[in-house]
Amino acid sequence: MLKHLPNNWIKLNKLILDNKVQQFINHHLNDDPTKLILKGASFPKIKIQEIVEQIISKKKCKKKLPTWFRRDIIYPNKLNIEQTSSEITARYKSNLVSGNHLIDITGGFGVDSYYFAKQMSVITHCEIDEELSNIVAYNFDKLNVNNVKLIAADGIDYLIKSSKKFDWIYADPSRRNDVKGKVFLLNDCLPDISKNLNLMFLYSDNILLKTSPLLDITSTINELEFVKTIHIVAVNNEVKELLFILRKGYIGELKINAVNILKNDKLNFESNYKSKAIATYSLPCKYLYEPNSAILKAGLFNDISYQFKIEKLHDNSHLYTSDELIVFPGRRFKIIDTSSYDKKKLRKIIPLGKANITVRNFPQTVTQIRKKIGFKEGGDFYLFFTTNNENKHMVLICKKI
């Protein structure tokens, strides 16, 4: 791969990989970047700003990209690291594709392509930023990846010019530069997948689309065609990305899969999108259940009640209860007591005034509640301020199981 890089680029960036520079980077990973820049470093052929940029980016990779962190490679700016998939989610995505040839039209730092390359014979990685494409080429050589073809070009343009047929097209569109704040719609991203969908289906029957967890699922489905499966992927109960699998001509039932990847486990909950499952309701029983974040994002509220045969507290509370303890994809609690929203009553039940507070379908925020009742954060008690199926506000005093 290195033979495809311009000689001046290799000469410039290899300075970063000098043993003394790498030792400096590793030694100062936890130092204040501003202070490092002001202090400077004794490397006459490389600017301290470039070294500090490497330090910032490498530090961000420690947990997110441990394979890269352990190697002496070249890092792009921190924004590229922030926008890339983690190794955990990239590994998950790689198991969703099969065949011979996949094209990644929004290649970025190449983490997804790295894991796709473990599943398929050939990967084409398109990245419009030539410098970033060169960085990926250099790093893939160091990581012994030899079945990825790197193209420094716009992925959509390359599809048209190549006229090849691929088993899969993968896309991870980014927020448009002119869009401020949070992005909730697919057409606020580049490339505009909905605009280019018909073109993409000329070159593959299968499309895997990654989007921000902030995107609205219903709006995204409406902007697309032939959506077969949706995966909501959370890591340690934090939703990281939404994945849409499109199959050309598909007209079957749309499946939705809520996944929570834990350290030594993976919890899946699957249902039909807009299923006709009917929930049942009850006042609090012996145990309380709070679904993980992937299920909450998926909106599978009635399905939880139906599939696990547990009762909802209220249509909008998204908390569940039962008299028998069950295995559940989320947090489980034993209900110790119930109370009205009354400071004196709560103080009597929890005299130390210390508890973890959660709000579900309740008119006040956690901050407002803490201010009123004076409880500190932490401890063994968990207080759920919610509304029951009789539309009455209540507090559930629980302990985690």
C-alpha positions in Angstrom: 0.0 0.0 0.0 2.8 2.4 0.8 3.9 2.5 -2.8 0.7 4.4 -3.7 1.6 7.3 -1.3 3.4 10.4 -2.5 7.0 10.4 -1.4 6.8 13.8 0.2 3.9 12.7 2.3 5.7 9.7 3.6 8.8 11.8 4.4 6.8 14.4 6.3 4.7 12.0 8.3 7.3 9.5 9.1 8.9 12.1 11.4 5.9 11.5 13.7 6.8 7.8 13.8 10.4 8.5 15.0 11.1 6.4 18.1 11.9 9.5 20.2 8.8 11.3 19.0 6.6 8.2 19.8 8.2 8.0 23.3 7.4 11.7 23.8 3.8 11.1 22.7 3.3 8.1 25.0 5.0 9.8 27.9 2.7 12.9 27.7 -0.6 11.2 26.9 -2.2 12.6 30.1 -0.6 16.0 30.0 -2.4 19.3 29.4 -2.2 20.0 25.6 -2.0 23.7 26.0 0.9 23.5 28.4 2.7 21.2 26.1 2.4 23.6 23.2 3.6 26.5 25.4 6.6 24.4 26.6 7.5 23.1 23.2 9.7 20.1 22.4 13.2 19.6 21.1 12.3 18.2 17.7 13.5 20.7 15.1 11.9 19.0 12.0 8.4 18.7 13.4 6.1 21.2 15.0 4.9 20.7 18.6 1.4 21.4 17.4 1.5 18.3 15.1 2.8 16.2 18.0 0.1 17.5 20.4 -2.5 16.7 17.7 -1.2 13.1 17.7 -1.4 13.0 21.5 -5.0 14.2 21.6 -6.1 11.8 18.9 -4.3 8.8 20.4 -5.7 9.4 23.8 -9.2 9.3 22.4 -8.4 5.8 20.9 -7.3 4.2 24.2 -10.8 2.7 24.9 -12.5 3.3 21.6 -9.8 1.8 19.3 -7.4 -0.3 21.4 -6.0 -2.1 18.3 -4.8 1.3 16.9 -3.8 2.6 20.3 -1.3 -0.3 20.8 0.5 0.4 17.5 2.8 3.2 16.4 0.6 4.6 13.7 -0.4 8.0 12.4 -3.6 9.6 13.7 -5.8 12.2 12.0 -7.3 15.1 13.9 -9.5 14.5 16.8 -12.8 15.1 14.8 -12.0 12.1 12.6 -11.5 10.0 15.7 -14.7 11.3 17.3 -16.7 10.5 14.2 -15.4 7.0 13.6 -17.0 3.8 14.8 -15.6 2.1 17.9 -14.1 -1.3 17.5 -17.0 -2.8 19.4 -19.6 -1.5 17.0 -17.5 -2.0 13.9 -17.1 -5.7 14.9 -20.9 -5.9 15.3 -21.5 -4.4 11.9 -19.1 -6.8 10.2 -21.3 -9.7 11.1 -24.2 -8.2 9.2 -22.6 -8.5 5.8 -21.4 -11.4 3.7 -20.1 -12.1 0.2 -17.0 -11.1 -1.8 -16.8 -7.3 -2.3 -18.0 -4.4 -0.2 -17.5 -0.7 -0.9 -17.4 1.8 1.9 -18.3 5.1 0.3 -17.6 7.2 3.4 -14.4 5.5 4.5 -13.1 7.9 7.1 -10.4 6.5 9.5 -11.2 3.0 8.2 -12.3 1.2 11.4 -15.4 -0.2 9.7 -13.4 -1.2 6.6 -10.9 -2.9 8.9 -13.5 -5.2 10.3 -15.4 -5.7 7.0 -12.1 -6.9 5.6 -12.2 -9.8 8.1 -15.5 -11.0 6.7 -15.2 -10.3 3.0 -12.6 -10.9 0.3 -12.2 -7.4 -1.0 -13.1 -4.0 0.5 -13.0 -0.7 -1.4 -12.5 2.2 0.9 -13.4 5.6 -0.5 -12.5 8.8 1.3 -12.8 12.2 -0.2 -10.1 13.7 2.1 -6.8 12.7 0.4 -4.7 13.2 3.5 -7.0 11.0 5.6 -7.0 8.4 2.9 -3.2 8.4 2.9 -3.2 8.0 6.7 -5.5 5.0 6.4 -3.3 3.5 3.7 -0.2 3.8 5.9 -1.9 2.5 9.0 -3.5 -0.5 7.2 0.0 -1.4 6.0 1.2 -1.4 9.7 -1.9 -3.4 10.7 -1.2 -6.0 8.1 -4.5 -5.4 6.2 -3.9 -6.3 2.6 -7.4 -6.8 1.1 -8.6 -3.1 1.2 -8.3 -1.0 -1.9 -8.0 2.7 -0.9 -9.5 5.4 -3.2 -9.0 9.1 -2.4 -12.3 10.2 -4.0 -16.0 10.9 -3.4 -17.7 7.5 -2.9 -20.8 8.3 -5.0 -18.6 9.6 -7.9 -16.5 6.5 -7.7 -19.5 4.2 -7.9 -20.6 6.0 -11.1 -17.1 5.9 -12.7 -16.3 2.3 -11.7 -19.6 0.8 -13.0 -18.9 -2.2 -10.8 -21.4 -4.4 -9.0 -20.8 -4.8 -5.3 -22.2 -7.3 -2.9 -22.7 -4.5 -0.4 -22.5 -0.7 -0.2 -21.8 0.7 3.2 -22.4 4.4 4.1 -21.9 6.5 7.2 -23.0 10.0 6.2 -21.8 12.9 8.3 -23.6 16.1 9.3 -23.6 18.8 6.7 -21.3 21.7 7.5 -24.1 24.2 7.2 -26.3 22.4 9.7 -25.9 23.7 13.3 -26.9 21.8 16.4 -28.2 18.3 16.6 -29.2 16.4 13.4 -32.4 14.4 13.4 -33.0 13.9 9.7 -31.1 11.9 7.1 -31.2 14.7 4.5 -29.2 16.9 6.9 -26.2 14.6 6.2 -23.7 14.1 3.5 -23.8 12.3 1.2 -27.6 12.6 1.0 -28.5 8.9 0.9 -32.2 9.4 0.2 -31.3 11.5 -2.9 -28.7 8.9 -4.1 -30.6 5.8 -3.2 -31.8 4.8 -6.7 -28.2 5.3 -8.0 -26.7 3.1 -5.2 -29.1 0.3 -6.0 -27.7 0.2 -9.5 -24.4 -1.0 -8.1 -25.6 -3.2 -5.3 -28.7 -5.0 -4.1 -27.6 -4.6 -0.4 -27.0 -1.4 1.5 -25.9 -1.0 5.1 -26.5 2.5 6.4 -25.1 3.8 9.7 -26.6 6.9 11.2 -26.3 8.9 14.4 -28.4 7.6 17.4 -30.1 11.0 17.4 -31.8 10.5 14.0 -35.5 9.9 14.2 -36.2 6.3 13.2 -39.6 6.9 11.6 -38.4 9.9 9.5 -35.4 7.9 8.3 -37.6 5.0 7.2 -39.8 7.4 5.3 -36.8 8.8 3.5 -35.6 5.4 2.4 -36.9 2.4 0.4 -36.8 -1.4 0.9 -35.7 -1.3 4.6 -35.5 -4.8 5.8 -33.9 -4.6 9.2 -33.0 -1.9 11.8 -30.4 -2.4 14.4 -30.2 -0.1 17.4 -26.8 -0.6 18.8 -25.9 0.3 22.4 -22.7 -0.2 24.3 -23.0 -0.5 28.1 -26.5 1.0 27.9 -25.6 4.0 25.7 -27.0 4.0 22.2 -24.0 4.5 19.8 -25.5 4.1 16.3 -28.5 3.1 14.2 -28.1 0.6 11.4 -30.5 0.3 8.5 -30.2 -2.7 6.2 -31.8 -2.2 2.8 -32.4 -5.0 0.3 -33.4 -4.0 -3.3 -37.1 -4.9 -3.9 -37.7 -6.0 -0.4 -41.4 -5.8 0.6 -41.6 -8.1 3.7 -42.0 -7.3 7.3 -39.6 -4.7 8.7 -37.7 -6.1 11.7 -36.2 -4.0 14.5 -33.4 -5.4 16.7 -32.4 -3.6 19.9 -28.9 -4.6 21.0 -27.0 -3.8 24.2 -23.4 -4.9 24.1 -22.0 -5.4 27.5 -18.5 -6.4 28.6 -19.1 -10.1 28.6 -22.5 -10.4 27.1 -24.8 -9.1 24.3 -28.5 -8.6 24.9 -30.8 -8.7 21.9 -34.5 -7.9 21.7 -36.2 -8.3 18.4 -39.7 -7.5 17.1 -41.5 -6.2 14.1 -41.5 -2.5 13.5 -44.9 -1.2 14.4 -45.9 -4.6 15.7 -49.5 -5.0 17.0 -48.4 -6.3 20.4 -50.8 -5.3 23.2 -49.5 -4.4 26.7 -51.2 -5.2 30.0 -51.2 -2.8 32.9 -50.9 -3.1 36.7 -50.1 -1.1 39.8 -46.6 -1.8 41.2 -46.0 -5.4 42.1 -42.9 -6.9 43.8 -40.3 -6.2 41.1 -39.6 -3.2 38.8 -38.0 -3.3 35.3 -36.4 -0.5 33.3 -35.6 -1.4 29.7 -32.1 -0.7 28.3 -31.5 2.4 26.1 -31.6 0.5 22.9 -35.1 -0.8 23.6 -36.2 2.7 24.6 -34.8 4.1 21.4 -36.6 1.4 19.4 -39.9 2.2 21.0 -40.8 -1.4 21.6 -42.8 -0.6 24.7 -45.8 -2.8 24.2 -43.6 -5.7 22.9 -41.7 -5.8 26.2 -44.9 -6.3 28.1 -46.2 -8.9 25.6 -43.1 -10.9 25.1 -42.0 -11.0 28.8 -45.5 -11.2 30.2 -45.0 -8.4 32.6 -47.2 -5.4 33.3 -46.7 -1.7 32.4 -47.2 0.9 35.0 -48.6 3.4 32.6 -48.8 3.8 28.8 -46.1 6.6 28.9 -44.0 5.6 31.8 -42.1 2.7 30.1 -41.5 1.0 33.4 -42.7 -2.6 34.1 -43.6 -4.8 37.0 -44.2 -8.4 38.1 -44.6 -10.6 41.1 -42.0 -13.1 39.8 -38.4 -12.1 39.1 -37.5 -12.6 35.4 -34.4 -12.3 33.2 -34.7 -8.9 31.6 -32.8 -6.8 29.0 -32.3 -3.8 31.3 -32.1 -2.9 35.0 -34.0 -4.9 37.6 -35.1 -3.7 41.0 -37.0 -5.0 44.1 -39.7 -2.5 45.2 -39.1 -1.9 48.9 -41.9 0.6 49.4 -44.1 3.2 47.6 -44.8 6.8 48.5 -46.5 9.9 47.4 -44.3 12.8 46.4 -43.9 14.0 50.0 -40.6 15.1 51.5 -41.5 14.0 55.1 -42.6 10.5 54.0 -39.5 10.0 51.9 -37.3 11.1 54.7 -39.0 8.7 57.1 -38.4 5.8 54.6 -34.8 6.9 53.8 -33.6 8.8 56.9 -30.0 9.3 55.5 -31.5 11.3 52.6 -29.3 9.7 49.9 -30.6 8.0 46.8 -30.4 7.6 43.0 -33.3 9.3 41.3 -34.9 8.5 38.0 -37.9 10.4 36.4 -40.3 8.6 34.1 -43.5 10.3 32.9 -43.3 12.8 35.8 -43.9 16.6 35.7 -40.6 17.6 37.4 -36.9 17.0 36.6 -34.4 15.2 38.7 -32.8 18.6 39.6 -36.1 20.1 40.7 -36.9 17.0 42.8 -33.5 17.0 44.5 -33.9 20.7 45.3 -37.3 20.0 46.9 -36.6 16.9 48.9 -32.9 17.6 49.6 -31.6 14.2 48.8 -28.0 13.7 47.8 -26.9 11.5 44.9 -25.8 7.9 45.4 -26.4 5.2 48.0 -28.3 1.9 47.7 -31.8 3.3 47.2 -33.3 4.0 43.8 -36.2 6.3 43.6 -38.5 6.3 40.5 -40.7 9.3 40.3 -43.5 8.2 37.8 -47.2 8.0 37.1 -49.2 4.8 37.6 -52.0 3.4 35.5 -54.5 5.3 37.6 -52.8 8.5 36.4 -51.5 9.3 39.9 -48.0 10.5 40.6 -46.0 8.2 42.9 -42.5 7.4 44.1 -41.2 3.8 43.9 -38.5 3.1 46.5 -36.3 0.3 45.2 -33.1 -1.5 45.6 -31.2 -2.8 42.6 -30.9 -6.5 42.0 
